[in-house]
Amino acid sequence: SIRKNVEVDVPVVGDCRQALEGILEICRAKMADTDWSGMHADWLQTVHEWKANHPLAYNKNGHIKPQQVIETMYSITKGDAIIATEVGQNQMWAAQFYTFTKPRTLLTSGGLGTMGYGFPAAIGAQFAFPDKLVINVAGDGSIQMNIQELATVVQNKIPVKVVILNNGHLGMVRQWQELIYENRFSQTTTERGPDFVKLADANGLKGRRVTTVEELEAAIQEALEEQKKGLGYVVDCTIEETELVRPMVNGGTPVTDFLLD
């Protein structure tokens, strides 16, 4: 898809294999003549200063906040995991609050909006790296796009962990309706969503529902214990339903024009 979302300077249309081989040849030639060690050093220093002086934050009020779920995951795994995400608020929170320190450890569809991407991506990553911990961060909407693949996880003994940030809504769309469309909510509440713990059990997996902050760490730790047995696990976290992702960029506006409140 050429120029759908981003202006393209050099569009490449052709056979995928031939195009990638040609691009790789050009990249290798360029890399051989480039000193990468100091490239962008000034910009990276500026970014690090911003992060130190203005870190991302959120208000804790006794309810499970999605940011807490992601931070707890990072604390327990110490960053040694491959994280896949679905699409929506879960995707943003995972990118913001899981402190990625290694390349190729975040699998996400970016701005393509492909709900259902995360679970199959996590399964693929687990096949490629059978000894690594792989976690799919999902929303209660996106996970339903490919939740039938729980059967694939069981049949193939794939120890993927699924952590669902369950706010009972199609969260990102609801957020837009709240902030941009003056609380005119339409078709974004999933009041009769499935019982994900029962779905896990129906497919032969263990699962656990988390409804309080005090349960959170133990639940994620329990999920990771199943890794030693080579088994998957589903953690269904009931998070605060009105929590919003910040910052947010309005449609049709530049990234320098964003909402913080």
DRENMAR-981481 format. One line per field, with one value per residue: residue number from 1; residue in one letter; chain; x, y, z of N, C-alpha, C in turn. Coordinates in Angstrom, 1 decimal. Example, Ala and Ser with C-alpha at 12.3 -4.5 7.8 and 13.67 -1.06 7.14 Angstrom:
<nodes>
resi	[1:2]
resn	[A:S]
chain	[A:A]
n.u	[13.2:12.8]
n.v	[-5.7:-2.2]
n.w	[7.8:7.1]
ca.u	[12.3:13.7]
ca.v	[-4.5:-1.1]
ca.w	[7.8:7.1]
c.u	[13.2:12.9]
c.v	[-3.3:0.0]
c.w	[7.8:7.9]
</nodes>
This chain:
<nodes>
resi	[1:2:3:4:5:6:7:8:9:10:11:12:13:14:15:16:17:18:19:20:21:22:23:24:25:26:27:28:29:30:31:32:33:34:35:36:37:38:39:40:41:42:43:44:45:46:47:48:49:50:51:52:53:54:55:56:57:58:59:60:61:62:63:64:65:66:67:68:69:70:71:72:73:74:75:76:77:78:79:80:81:82:83:84:85:86:87:88:89:90:91:92:93:94:95:96:97:98:99:100:101:102:103:104:105:106:107:108:109:110:111:112:113:114:115:116:117:118:119:120:121:122:123:124:125:126:127:128:129:130:131:132:133:134:135:136:137:138:139:140:141:142:143:144:145:146:147:148:149:150:151:152:153:154:155:156:157:158:159:160:161:162:163:164:165:166:167:168:169:170:171:172:173:174:175:176:177:178:179:180:181:182:183:184:185:186:187:188:189:190:191:192:193:194:195:196:197:198:199:200:201:202:203:204:205:206:207:208:209:210:211:212:213:214:215:216:217:218:219:220:221:222:223:224:225:226:227:228:229:230:231:232:233:234:235:236:237:238:239:240:241:242:243:244:245:246:247:248:249:250:251:252:253:254:255:256:257:258:259:260:261]
resn	[S:I:R:K:N:V:E:V:D:V:P:V:V:G:D:C:R:Q:A:L:E:G:I:L:E:I:C:R:A:K:M:A:D:T:D:W:S:G:M:H:A:D:W:L:Q:T:V:H:E:W:K:A:N:H:P:L:A:Y:N:K:N:G:H:I:K:P:Q:Q:V:I:E:T:M:Y:S:I:T:K:G:D:A:I:I:A:T:E:V:G:Q:N:Q:M:W:A:A:Q:F:Y:T:F:T:K:P:R:T:L:L:T:S:G:G:L:G:T:M:G:Y:G:F:P:A:A:I:G:A:Q:F:A:F:P:D:K:L:V:I:N:V:A:G:D:G:S:I:Q:M:N:I:Q:E:L:A:T:V:V:Q:N:K:I:P:V:K:V:V:I:L:N:N:G:H:L:G:M:V:R:Q:W:Q:E:L:I:Y:E:N:R:F:S:Q:T:T:T:E:R:G:P:D:F:V:K:L:A:D:A:N:G:L:K:G:R:R:V:T:T:V:E:E:L:E:A:A:I:Q:E:A:L:E:E:Q:K:K:G:L:G:Y:V:V:D:C:T:I:E:E:T:E:L:V:R:P:M:V:N:G:G:T:P:V:T:D:F:L:L:D]
chain	[A:A:A:A:A:A:A:A:A:A:A:A:A:A:A:A:A:A:A:A:A:A:A:A:A:A:A:A:A:A:A:A:A:A:A:A:A:A:A:A:A:A:A:A:A:A:A:A:A:A:A:A:A:A:A:A:A:A:A:A:A:A:A:A:A:A:A:A:A:A:A:A:A:A:A:A:A:A:A:A:A:A:A:A:A:A:A:A:A:A:A:A:A:A:A:A:A:A:A:A:A:A:A:A:A:A:A:A:A:A:A:A:A:A:A:A:A:A:A:A:A:A:A:A:A:A:A:A:A:A:A:A:A:A:A:A:A:A:A:A:A:A:A:A:A:A:A:A:A:A:A:A:A:A:A:A:A:A:A:A:A:A:A:A:A:A:A:A:A:A:A:A:A:A:A:A:A:A:A:A:A:A:A:A:A:A:A:A:A:A:A:A:A:A:A:A:A:A:A:A:A:A:A:A:A:A:A:A:A:A:A:A:A:A:A:A:A:A:A:A:A:A:A:A:A:A:A:A:A:A:A:A:A:A:A:A:A:A:A:A:A:A:A:A:A:A:A:A:A:A:A:A:A:A:A:A:A:A:A:A:A]
n.u	[0.9:0.9:1.8:-0.4:-0.6:1.7:3.9:5.8:9.1:10.6:9.0:8.6:7.7:7.1:8.2:8.3:10.6:12.7:12.7:13.4:15.9:17.3:17.1:18.5:21.1:21.8:21.7:23.7:26.0:25.9:26.1:28.7:30.3:29.8:30.1:28.7:28.8:28.8:26.6:23.6:24.0:23.8:21.0:19.9:20.9:19.4:16.8:17.1:17.4:15.0:13.3:14.3:13.7:11.0:9.3:6.9:3.8:1.2:-1.9:-2.5:-5.1:-6.1:-7.6:-7.0:-4.6:-3.9:-1.3:0.1:-0.1:1.6:4.0:4.4:4.7:7.2:8.8:8.9:9.8:12.1:12.7:13.4:12.1:10.0:7.7:4.5:1.8:-1.7:-4.0:-4.7:-5.5:-4.1:-1.8:-0.5:0.0:1.7:4.0:4.7:5.2:6.6:9.8:11.7:14.8:16.2:16.8:14.3:12.4:9.9:6.9:4.7:1.9:2.2:1.0:-1.0:-3.3:-4.3:-6.3:-6.1:-3.6:-1.6:-1.7:-1.3:1.3:2.8:2.7:4.1:6.6:7.3:7.6:9.9:11.7:12.0:12.8:12.5:10.8:7.6:5.1:1.8:0.3:-2.9:-6.1:-9.5:-11.1:-9.5:-8.3:-10.2:-10.4:-8.7:-8.9:-9.5:-7.1:-6.1:-6.5:-4.5:-2.2:-2.4:-2.5:0.0:1.7:2.7:4.2:3.0:2.2:-0.7:-1.8:-4.5:-5.8:-8.4:-11.0:-13.6:-14.5:-14.2:-11.4:-9.7:-11.3:-13.4:-12.1:-11.6:-14.2:-14.9:-13.1:-13.1:-15.5:-17.4:-18.3:-20.2:-21.0:-20.8:-21.4:-19.1:-19.0:-18.5:-20.4:-21.3:-19.0:-16.9:-16.1:-12.9:-11.2:-12.7:-12.7:-10.0:-9.8:-11.6:-10.1:-8.0:-6.1:-4.6:-6.0:-6.4:-8.3:-7.9:-8.7:-8.0:-5.4:-3.7:-3.6:-2.3:0.6:1.1:-0.5:0.7:3.2:2.5:1.6:4.0:5.3:4.3:5.8:8.0:6.9:6.3:3.9:1.1:-0.7:-3.4:-4.0:-6.4:-7.0:-8.9:-9.2:-9.3:-12.0:-12.2:-9.7:-7.3:-5.1:-2.2:0.3:-2.0:-2.6:-4.6:-6.6:-5.5:-3.8:-0.5:2.3:3.3:1.2:-0.5:-2.6:-2.7:-4.3]
n.v	[-1.2:1.9:5.1:5.3:6.0:7.4:9.7:8.7:8.6:7.0:4.9:1.3:-1.1:-4.4:-7.8:-9.4:-10.9:-10.3:-7.5:-7.1:-8.4:-6.7:-4.2:-4.9:-5.3:-2.7:-1.5:-2.9:-2.1:0.6:0.6:-0.4:1.8:3.6:5.3:4.3:4.7:7.2:8.3:10.2:10.8:13.2:13.7:11.4:11.8:14.1:13.0:11.1:12.8:14.1:11.9:11.4:13.8:14.2:11.8:9.2:9.0:8.1:8.1:6.4:4.7:2.7:1.0:-1.5:-0.4:-0.3:0.4:-0.4:-3.1:-3.7:-2.6:-4.4:-6.8:-6.2:-5.9:-8.5:-10.1:-8.9:-7.7:-9.7:-11.0:-11.7:-9.5:-9.4:-7.5:-6.7:-4.6:-1.3:0.4:-1.3:-1.9:0.6:1.1:-1.1:-0.5:1.9:1.4:-1.0:-1.6:-1.7:-3.0:-4.4:-5.3:-6.3:-7.4:-6.5:-7.1:-5.7:-4.3:-1.7:1.2:0.0:-1.1:-3.7:-5.6:-8.5:-9.3:-9.9:-12.4:-14.6:-13.7:-13.9:-16.6:-17.4:-16.3:-17.8:-20.3:-19.8:-19.1:-21.2:-21.5:-19.1:-16.6:-15.7:-13.3:-12.3:-9.2:-8.1:-6.7:-6.9:-6.8:-7.1:-9.6:-11.4:-11.7:-13.7:-15.7:-18.4:-19.7:-20.6:-23.3:-24.1:-23.5:-25.3:-27.8:-27.9:-27.6:-25.0:-22.6:-20.0:-17.0:-15.1:-12.0:-10.2:-7.0:-6.0:-4.0:-4.0:-2.7:-1.6:-0.2:1.9:3.0:3.8:5.8:7.8:8.5:9.6:11.8:13.2:13.1:14.1:12.4:10.8:7.8:4.8:1.5:0.5:-0.7:-3.8:-5.4:-8.0:-9.7:-12.5:-15.1:-15.3:-16.9:-19.2:-19.9:-20.4:-22.7:-24.4:-25.0:-26.4:-25.1:-23.3:-20.6:-17.3:-14.9:-11.5:-9.1:-7.3:-5.0:-6.2:-8.9:-9.0:-9.3:-11.9:-13.4:-13.0:-14.0:-16.7:-17.4:-17.3:-19.4:-21.6:-21.7:-23.3:-25.8:-25.9:-24.8:-22.8:-19.9:-17.9:-14.7:-12.7:-9.5:-7.3:-4.1:-0.6:0.9:3.4:4.5:6.3:6.5:8.4:10.5:11.7:11.8:13.7:12.8:13.6:15.6:17.1:15.3:16.9:18.2:17.4:15.7:16.0:16.1]
n.w	[0.0:-1.1:0.0:1.7:4.5:5.0:3.5:0.7:-0.4:-2.1:-3.8:-3.9:-6.0:-6.8:-7.3:-4.2:-3.2:-5.0:-4.8:-2.0:-2.0:-3.6:-2.2:0.2:-0.8:-1.6:1.0:2.4:1.0:1.6:4.4:4.8:4.3:6.3:9.4:12.2:14.9:16.2:15.2:15.3:18.0:19.5:19.3:20.5:23.1:23.9:23.9:25.9:28.1:28.1:28.8:31.4:32.8:32.4:32.9:31.9:33.6:35.9:37.7:40.7:42.1:43.6:42.1:39.5:37.3:33.9:33.2:35.5:35.3:33.1:34.0:36.1:34.8:33.5:35.8:36.9:34.8:34.2:31.8:30.1:27.8:25.0:23.7:22.4:20.9:20.7:19.1:19.8:22.9:24.6:23.1:23.0:25.8:26.4:24.8:26.0:28.8:29.2:29.7:27.2:26.3:24.5:21.1:18.7:20.4:20.7:19.2:17.1:15.3:14.6:13.1:11.6:12.5:12.8:14.3:16.3:15.5:17.5:19.0:17.1:16.2:18.5:18.9:16.6:17.2:19.5:18.3:16.8:18.8:21.0:23.6:24.8:26.8:25.9:25.6:25.0:24.9:25.3:24.4:25.6:23.4:21.0:21.4:20.9:18.2:17.3:19.1:19.0:18.5:20.8:20.9:19.1:20.5:22.6:21.2:20.0:22.0:22.9:24.8:25.1:26.8:27.7:28.4:29.3:29.1:30.4:29.9:29.4:27.1:23.6:23.7:22.6:20.6:22.1:23.6:21.7:21.1:23.5:23.9:21.5:20.3:22.1:24.2:22.9:22.8:21.0:20.2:21.5:23.9:25.6:27.1:27.4:27.2:26.7:29.2:29.8:31.3:31.5:28.8:28.4:30.0:28.7:26.5:27.5:29.0:31.8:33.6:34.9:36.7:37.5:39.8:41.7:42.8:44.6:43.8:41.5:41.0:41.9:40.2:37.6:38.1:38.6:36.1:34.7:35.9:34.7:32.4:32.9:32.7:30.1:29.2:28.1:29.3:30.6:31.6:32.9:33.3:35.1:34.4:35.1:33.6:32.4:32.0:30.1:27.2:27.2:25.7:23.2:19.7:17.6:14.8:11.6:12.4:13.2:14.8:16.7:17.8:20.3:22.7:26.2:28.3]
ca.u	[0.0:1.9:1.4:-1.7:-0.5:3.0:4.4:6.9:10.0:11.0:8.1:9.1:6.6:7.6:8.2:8.8:11.9:13.6:12.8:14.1:17.3:17.9:17.3:19.6:22.3:22.0:21.9:25.0:27.0:25.9:26.6:30.1:31.0:29.2:30.5:27.4:29.0:28.4:25.4:22.4:24.3:23.2:19.6:19.7:21.1:18.3:15.7:17.3:17.2:13.5:12.8:14.7:13.1:9.6:8.9:5.5:3.3:-0.3:-2.5:-2.9:-6.3:-6.6:-8.1:-5.9:-4.3:-3.2:0.2:0.6:0.0:2.7:5.2:4.6:5.3:8.6:9.5:9.0:10.6:13.4:12.8:13.9:10.9:9.5:6.3:3.6:0.7:-2.8:-4.2:-5.5:-4.8:-3.1:-0.6:0.2:0.5:2.9:5.1:5.2:5.5:7.5:11.1:12.4:16.2:16.9:16.1:13.5:11.6:8.5:6.2:3.4:1.5:2.3:-0.3:-1.8:-4.6:-4.7:-6.7:-5.9:-2.2:-0.7:-1.6:-0.5:2.7:3.4:2.9:5.3:7.9:7.6:8.1:11.2:12.5:11.2:13.3:12.3:9.4:6.8:3.9:1.0:-0.5:-4.1:-7.3:-10.6:-11.7:-8.6:-8.0:-11.3:-10.2:-8.0:-8.8:-9.6:-5.8:-5.8:-6.4:-3.2:-1.2:-2.4:-2.1:1.4:2.5:3.4:4.0:2.7:1.3:-1.6:-2.2:-5.6:-6.1:-9.9:-11.8:-15.0:-14.7:-13.2:-10.9:-9.2:-12.4:-14.2:-11.3:-11.8:-15.6:-15.0:-12.3:-13.3:-17.0:-18.1:-19.0:-21.3:-20.5:-21.6:-20.9:-17.8:-19.1:-18.7:-21.0:-21.4:-17.8:-16.7:-15.3:-11.7:-10.7:-13.4:-12.3:-8.7:-10.0:-12.2:-9.1:-7.0:-5.1:-4.9:-6.2:-6.8:-8.9:-7.3:-9.6:-7.4:-4.0:-2.9:-3.5:-1.6:2.0:1.1:-1.1:1.7:4.2:1.9:1.6:5.4:5.7:3.9:6.8:8.9:6.2:6.1:2.5:0.6:-1.5:-4.2:-4.3:-7.5:-6.9:-10.0:-8.6:-10.2:-12.5:-12.1:-8.3:-7.0:-3.7:-1.6:-0.4:-2.8:-2.6:-5.8:-6.5:-5.2:-2.9:0.9:2.6:3.7:0.0:-1.1:-3.5:-2.2:-5.4]
ca.v	[0.0:3.0:6.4:5.3:6.8:8.1:10.1:7.8:9.2:6.1:3.7:0.1:-2.0:-5.5:-9.1:-9.2:-11.4:-9.5:-6.2:-7.1:-8.7:-5.4:-3.3:-5.4:-5.1:-1.3:-1.3:-3.5:-1.2:1.9:0.3:-0.6:3.1:4.5:5.1:4.3:4.8:8.5:8.9:10.6:10.8:14.4:13.6:10.4:12.4:14.9:12.1:10.5:13.9:14.3:10.8:11.5:15.0:14.2:10.4:8.9:8.8:7.9:8.2:5.2:5.0:1.5:0.1:-2.0:0.4:-1.0:0.7:-1.2:-4.5:-3.7:-2.5:-5.6:-7.7:-5.9:-6.1:-9.9:-10.7:-8.1:-7.3:-10.8:-11.6:-11.2:-9.0:-9.1:-6.8:-6.6:-3.3:-0.4:0.9:-2.3:-1.7:1.8:0.9:-2.0:0.3:3.0:1.1:-2.1:-0.9:-2.5:-2.7:-5.3:-5.2:-7.5:-8.0:-6.0:-7.4:-5.0:-4.0:-0.3:2.0:-0.6:-1.3:-5.1:-6.3:-10.0:-9.6:-10.2:-13.8:-15.4:-13.2:-14.5:-18.1:-17.5:-16.0:-18.9:-21.4:-19.4:-19.1:-22.1:-21.4:-17.7:-16.3:-14.9:-12.8:-11.5:-8.2:-8.0:-6.1:-7.9:-6.8:-7.7:-11.0:-12.3:-11.9:-15.0:-16.5:-19.8:-20.2:-21.3:-24.7:-24.3:-23.4:-26.6:-28.9:-27.8:-27.4:-23.7:-22.0:-18.5:-16.4:-14.1:-11.0:-9.4:-5.8:-6.1:-2.8:-4.1:-1.8:-1.4:0.9:3.0:3.7:4.5:6.9:8.8:9.0:10.5:13.0:14.0:13.2:14.6:11.3:10.1:6.4:3.9:0.2:0.3:-1.4:-5.2:-5.8:-9.5:-10.3:-13.9:-15.4:-15.7:-18.0:-20.4:-20.2:-21.1:-24.0:-25.2:-25.4:-27.2:-24.2:-22.7:-19.1:-16.6:-13.5:-10.6:-8.0:-6.3:-4.8:-7.2:-10.2:-8.9:-9.9:-13.4:-14.0:-13.0:-15.0:-18.0:-17.6:-17.6:-20.7:-22.6:-21.8:-24.5:-27.0:-25.8:-24.6:-21.5:-19.4:-16.7:-13.8:-11.7:-8.4:-6.3:-2.8:0.6:1.0:4.8:4.9:6.7:6.6:9.7:11.5:11.2:12.7:13.8:12.4:14.7:16.7:16.6:14.7:18.0:18.7:16.2:15.9:15.5:16.1]
ca.w	[0.0:-1.3:0.5:2.4:5.7:5.1:2.2:0.4:-1.3:-3.2:-3.7:-4.5:-6.4:-7.5:-6.6:-2.9:-3.0:-5.8:-4.2:-0.8:-2.2:-4.2:-1.1:1.0:-1.5:-1.4:2.4:2.8:0.4:2.4:5.8:4.8:4.2:7.3:10.8:12.9:16.4:16.7:14.5:16.1:19.4:20.1:19.4:21.5:24.4:24.1:24.2:27.3:29.0:28.2:29.6:32.8:33.4:32.2:32.7:31.9:34.9:35.9:39.0:41.3:43.0:44.2:41.0:38.6:36.2:32.8:33.3:36.6:34.8:32.2:34.8:36.9:33.9:33.3:37.0:37.1:33.7:34.1:30.4:29.3:27.2:23.7:23.9:21.2:21.3:19.8:18.6:20.7:24.1:25.1:22.3:23.5:27.2:26.4:24.3:26.9:30.2:29.3:29.4:26.2:26.3:23.5:19.8:18.2:21.5:20.6:18.0:17.1:13.9:14.4:12.9:10.6:13.1:12.6:15.5:16.1:15.1:18.5:19.4:16.1:16.2:19.7:18.6:15.7:18.0:20.3:17.5:16.4:20.0:21.9:25.0:25.3:27.3:25.0:26.2:24.2:25.6:24.5:25.0:25.5:22.0:20.0:21.6:20.3:16.7:17.0:20.4:18.7:18.4:22.1:20.6:18.4:21.6:23.3:20.4:19.6:23.3:22.7:26.1:25.0:27.8:27.2:29.5:28.8:29.8:30.2:30.4:29.0:26.0:22.6:24.5:21.8:19.9:23.2:24.0:20.7:21.3:24.7:23.8:20.2:19.9:23.2:24.9:22.2:22.8:20.1:19.8:22.0:25.2:25.5:28.4:27.5:26.7:27.2:30.3:29.2:32.1:31.1:27.5:28.5:30.6:27.7:25.5:28.2:29.6:33.0:33.5:36.2:36.6:38.5:40.0:42.7:42.7:45.4:43.2:40.2:40.9:42.1:39.0:36.6:38.6:38.4:34.7:34.3:36.4:33.7:31.4:33.2:32.2:28.6:29.0:28.0:30.4:30.3:32.8:32.6:34.3:35.1:34.6:35.2:32.2:31.9:31.8:28.8:26.8:26.9:24.9:22.0:18.6:16.9:13.4:10.7:13.0:13.3:16.1:17.6:18.3:21.0:23.9:27.4:29.3]
c.u	[0.9:1.2:0.0:-1.6:0.6:3.4:5.7:7.8:10.4:10.1:8.7:8.0:7.2:7.6:8.9:10.3:12.9:13.8:13.6:15.6:18.0:18.1:18.4:20.9:22.7:22.4:23.3:26.1:27.1:26.5:28.1:30.9:30.5:29.7:29.2:27.6:28.5:27.2:24.2:22.7:23.7:21.7:19.2:19.9:20.0:17.1:15.9:17.1:15.7:12.9:13.1:13.9:11.6:9.1:7.4:5.0:1.8:-0.7:-2.9:-4.0:-6.9:-7.2:-6.8:-5.8:-3.6:-1.7:0.8:0.8:1.3:4.0:5.5:5.2:6.8:9.4:9.8:9.9:11.9:13.7:13.3:12.7:10.6:8.0:5.6:2.4:-0.4:-2.8:-5.1:-4.8:-3.8:-1.7:0.2:0.8:1.8:4.1:5.6:5.8:6.3:8.8:11.9:13.9:16.9:16.1:15.3:12.7:10.2:7.9:4.8:3.2:1.6:1.0:-1.2:-3.2:-5.2:-5.0:-6.6:-4.4:-1.4:-0.6:-0.9:1.0:3.4:3.6:4.0:6.6:8.3:8.1:9.6:12.2:11.9:11.6:13.1:10.9:8.8:5.4:3.1:0.1:-1.7:-5.2:-8.4:-11.4:-10.8:-8.4:-9.0:-11.2:-9.6:-7.9:-9.0:-8.2:-5.3:-5.7:-5.0:-2.1:-1.2:-2.0:-0.6:2.3:3.4:3.2:3.8:1.8:0.5:-2.1:-3.2:-5.8:-7.6:-10.6:-13.2:-15.4:-13.8:-12.5:-10.5:-10.3:-13.2:-13.4:-11.5:-13.2:-15.7:-14.3:-12.7:-14.8:-17.9:-19.0:-20.2:-20.8:-21.4:-20.8:-19.5:-17.8:-19.3:-19.2:-21.1:-20.2:-17.7:-15.9:-14.0:-11.0:-11.4:-13.0:-10.9:-8.9:-10.6:-11.2:-7.9:-5.9:-5.5:-5.1:-6.6:-7.3:-8.3:-8.2:-9.1:-5.9:-3.2:-2.7:-2.6:-0.3:1.9:0.5:-0.1:2.8:3.7:1.9:3.0:5.9:5.3:4.9:7.7:8.2:5.9:4.7:2.2:-0.3:-2.2:-4.4:-5.3:-7.5:-8.1:-9.4:-9.7:-10.6:-12.3:-10.7:-8.0:-5.5:-3.3:-0.2:-1.1:-2.8:-3.9:-5.6:-6.3:-4.4:-1.5:1.2:3.0:2.4:-0.8:-1.8:-2.8:-3.3:-6.7]
c.v	[1.2:4.3:6.4:6.2:7.7:8.4:9.3:8.5:8.3:4.9:2.5:-0.8:-3.1:-6.8:-8.9:-9.7:-10.6:-8.1:-6.1:-7.5:-7.4:-4.4:-3.6:-5.2:-3.6:-1.0:-1.7:-2.6:0.1:1.7:0.2:0.7:4.1:4.2:5.4:4.7:6.1:9.1:9.1:10.7:12.0:14.3:12.6:11.0:13.3:14.1:11.5:11.6:14.1:13.2:10.9:12.7:14.9:12.7:10.3:8.6:8.6:7.9:6.8:5.5:3.8:0.5:-0.4:-1.0:-0.4:-0.8:-0.2:-2.7:-4.6:-3.6:-3.7:-6.7:-7.5:-6.2:-7.6:-10.5:-10.0:-7.8:-8.5:-11.6:-11.0:-10.8:-8.8:-8.3:-6.9:-5.2:-2.5:0.1:0.0:-2.2:-0.5:1.7:0.0:-1.3:1.3:2.5:-0.2:-1.6:-1.8:-2.1:-3.5:-5.2:-6.5:-8.2:-7.4:-6.3:-6.7:-4.6:-2.5:0.4:1.3:-1.0:-2.7:-5.8:-7.8:-10.3:-10.3:-11.7:-14.7:-15.0:-13.8:-16.0:-18.3:-17.3:-17.1:-20.1:-21.1:-19.4:-19.9:-22.0:-20.0:-17.6:-15.4:-14.6:-12.0:-10.5:-7.9:-7.2:-7.1:-7.8:-7.5:-9.1:-11.9:-12.5:-13.3:-15.9:-18.0:-20.5:-20.7:-22.8:-25.0:-24.3:-24.7:-27.7:-29.0:-27.6:-26.1:-22.9:-20.5:-18.1:-15.2:-13.2:-10.1:-8.2:-5.5:-4.9:-2.8:-3.2:-2.1:-0.1:2.1:3.8:4.5:5.8:8.1:9.4:9.9:11.8:13.9:14.1:13.4:13.5:10.7:8.6:5.5:2.6:-0.1:-0.4:-2.9:-5.8:-7.3:-10.2:-11.7:-14.0:-16.0:-16.8:-19.3:-20.9:-20.9:-22.5:-24.9:-25.7:-26.2:-26.4:-23.7:-21.2:-18.6:-15.2:-12.7:-9.4:-7.0:-6.2:-5.8:-8.5:-10.2:-9.6:-11.4:-14.0:-14.0:-14.0:-16.4:-18.4:-18.0:-18.9:-21.8:-22.7:-23.0:-25.8:-27.0:-25.5:-23.1:-21.1:-18.1:-15.9:-12.7:-10.7:-7.4:-4.9:-1.7:0.9:2.4:5.3:5.2:6.7:8.0:9.6:10.9:12.3:12.6:13.4:13.7:15.8:16.2:16.1:15.7:18.6:17.6:16.6:15.2:15.3:15.5]
c.w	[0.0:-0.9:1.1:3.6:5.7:3.7:1.9:-0.6:-2.4:-3.1:-4.5:-4.8:-7.2:-6.7:-5.3:-2.7:-3.8:-5.2:-2.9:-1.0:-2.8:-3.1:-0.2:0.5:-1.4:0.0:2.8:2.2:1.2:3.8:5.8:4.8:5.3:8.7:11.6:14.4:16.9:16.1:15.4:17.6:20.1:20.3:20.5:22.9:24.8:24.6:25.6:28.3:29.2:29.1:31.1:33.5:33.3:31.9:32.6:33.3:34.8:37.4:39.5:42.2:43.6:43.2:40.2:37.5:35.1:32.9:34.4:36.1:33.9:33.0:35.7:36.0:33.7:34.6:37.2:36.0:33.6:32.6:29.5:28.8:25.8:24.0:22.6:21.7:20.2:19.3:19.5:21.8:24.7:24.4:22.8:24.9:27.2:25.9:25.2:28.2:30.3:28.8:28.4:26.1:25.2:22.2:19.5:19.4:21.6:19.2:18.0:15.6:13.6:14.2:11.9:11.2:12.9:13.9:15.3:15.8:16.2:18.9:18.4:16.0:17.4:19.5:17.6:16.3:18.8:19.6:17.1:17.6:21.1:23.4:25.6:25.9:26.3:25.6:25.2:25.1:24.8:25.2:24.8:24.2:21.0:20.1:21.0:18.8:16.4:18.2:20.1:18.6:19.8:21.8:19.9:19.5:22.3:22.5:20.1:20.8:23.2:24.0:26.0:26.2:27.3:28.4:28.9:29.7:29.5:30.8:30.0:27.8:24.8:22.9:23.6:21.1:20.9:23.6:23.0:20.9:22.5:24.5:22.6:19.9:21.1:23.9:24.2:21.9:21.9:19.8:20.3:23.4:25.0:26.8:28.5:26.9:27.3:28.5:29.8:30.0:31.7:29.7:27.5:29.0:29.5:26.7:26.2:28.8:30.9:32.7:34.8:36.0:37.8:38.6:41.0:42.4:43.4:44.8:42.0:40.1:41.0:40.9:37.8:36.9:38.3:36.9:34.2:34.8:35.5:32.5:31.6:32.8:30.7:28.3:28.9:29.2:30.0:31.6:32.3:33.6:34.1:35.4:34.7:33.8:31.6:31.7:30.4:28.5:26.6:26.6:23.8:20.9:17.8:15.4:12.6:11.2:13.1:14.7:17.1:18.3:19.0:22.2:25.1:28.5:28.7]
</nodes>
